[in-house]
């Protein structure tokens, strides 16, 4: 890593607003708590996405604002599922899905990603439309798996975070790369921890 790249990363962090840094920190807290199977990950996710929704809307990124608005709803949904609606017998358990499910899941995600990417590609100002669509579509889908405590969600996040790092690298969002690198490590930890909890 040369000095110019290090300087650019430092600059990216320096120009971030305190709200953006708070949202990123809450996002990391969400993944840490989720890896520990704590229902309090969802309030952290909710607070993070509220901030990001406002920031993206003010930054004239309506699709990103809409995506984070979706995450807000999923945070409420996930909290209700994980807390069992005051009935401990209904608290959702960690589960696994068969290979057939994942083949259908991946196929559906790729088809939707291609269609959205094809549409975005019609706008000349769009950067890396297919990669952008892939990250967005699988993020939306995998959040549902997280809420349902499907253990393989962590494996999907490892792939999604890796592609997201490639996306942000090519578009110059170096500070975001650092955050997603943390997410990548935490996804691996989350999978191993849930696998251990699932075996108990």
N, C-alpha and C positions, 0 to 999 in steps of 0.2 A: 504494500500500500504506500503510494508516494505521498510527499508532503502536501501537494495541492489537494488531494482527495481528503486527507485528514483535516485540512483547513476548511474545506467545503462542508464536511460533516459538522465541525464545530460551529460554522456559520449557520447551518440549518437549525441547530439547536438554539442558537442565540436569537434567531428571529421568530422562534415559536412563541406564541402567546402563553401566558400562565394558564389560561383555560385549556389550551391544547395539551400542555404538559400534564395538567391535572387529569384530563380525559384519558391520556395515554397511560398514566400511572394507575388509574382505576381499571383500565382494560387489562393491564398486567396482573393487578390484584384479582380480577375476575378469573383469569386462567389459573392462577396459583390456588385459589379457593376451590375452583372446580376440580382441579387435580386431586385435592384432598377430600372431595365429595361433600363439600360444605354448601348448604343451601344459600349461604350468605354471598356466594359468588354472584347470584342474580341481582341483588340490590346494587352491587358494585358495577355490574354490567349495565343496569338501568341508568345509573348516574352518569356513567361514561358516555352512553349513547345519547342521553339528553343533551349533553354538552356538544357532542359531535354533530347532532342534528342541527343545532343552532349555528354552530361554526360553519358547517357546509352550506346551510341555507344562506347565511350572510355572505359566504364566499361564492355565491352563485353556482353552486354544484348541486342542483336539485335532485339528481339521481342518487348521489351519495347521501344526501339528507333523507331521502325516502328509504334507502337501505337501512340507515341507522334508526329511522322511525320503526321499521320492521323489527329491528333488534330490540327496541324498547318493548314492543308487544311480546316478543319471545322471552324477554327477561321476566315479565310478569307470569307468562305461561310456565316457564321453567321453575320459578319460585313456588308456584302453586303445586306443581307436580312433586318437587323435591321435598316440600314441607308436608305433603299429604293432606292438605286442607284440614288440619287439626285432628286427623285420624291416623295414628301411627301405623295402623294395619294397611293403609293405602299408600304409604310412602313408596315411591317407585324404586325398584332395585336395578342394579347393573345387569345388563343382559348382552347377549351376542346375537348376531344375525347370520343366517346360512349364506353360502356362496351364491346361491341363486338370487337372493335379495341384492347382494352387492353388484352382481353383473347387471341386473336391471337398473339399479341405482346409478351406476357409473354410465351406462348407456344413455339413460334419460338425461343425466347431467351434461354429457358431451353433446347430445343433440340440441338441447336448449342453449348451451354455450355457443354452438356453431350458428344457430339461428340469430341469436342476439348479436354475436360478433359480425355476422354478415350484414345485419341492419346498421350497426355502428360504423362499419367500414364504408358506408355510403356517405359519411360525413368526413370531408377531407382533413378537418382539424383533429380528428380522433387519433390518439396514439395507441398502438398495439391493441386494436379492438378485440381480437380473438382471445388474447391473453387476459385482457381486462374482463371480458365476459366470463371466461373460465373461472377466474378468482371470485367474481361476484356470485355466479350461479352456485358454485359448490359451497361457498360460504353460507349462503341462504339455506341450502339443503342440509348442510352438516350441522347448523345450529339446531335444527329439529332433532337430529340424532343425539346431540349433546343433551338437549332437554329431556329426551326419552331415556337417557343413560345407556345408550348403545355404545359398548366399549370401543368398537372400531371407529367411532367418531374421531378419536385421537390420531389414528393412522391417516384419516382423510385430512385432518388439520396439518399434519406434517407435510403432506403433499401440497396442500393449499398455501401454507406459509412459504414453502420453497418457491412456488411459482410467483407468489406475491413479492418475494425478495427480488426475483428476476425482473418482475414488472417495474418495481420502484427503482431498481438499479439502472434500467434502461431509460427511465424517465427522470432521473436525477433527484429522487426523494431519499437522500441518504440518511436523514434522521429517522425516517420511517423504516428504513432497512434495519436499523439497530433494534427498533421496537419489535419488528417481526422476527428478528433473529432470536430475541428473548422468547417470543411466542413459540418458535420452533423447538427450542430446548425444553420449554415447559410442556409442549405437546408430547414429546417423548417421555418426560417424567410422568405426565398424566396417564399415558397408556400403561406404563409399567406399574404405577400405583393402583390404577383401577383393575388391572389384571390380577394383582395380588389380593385386592379386596374381593374381587369376583370369585377367587379360588377358596376364600374362607367359608 
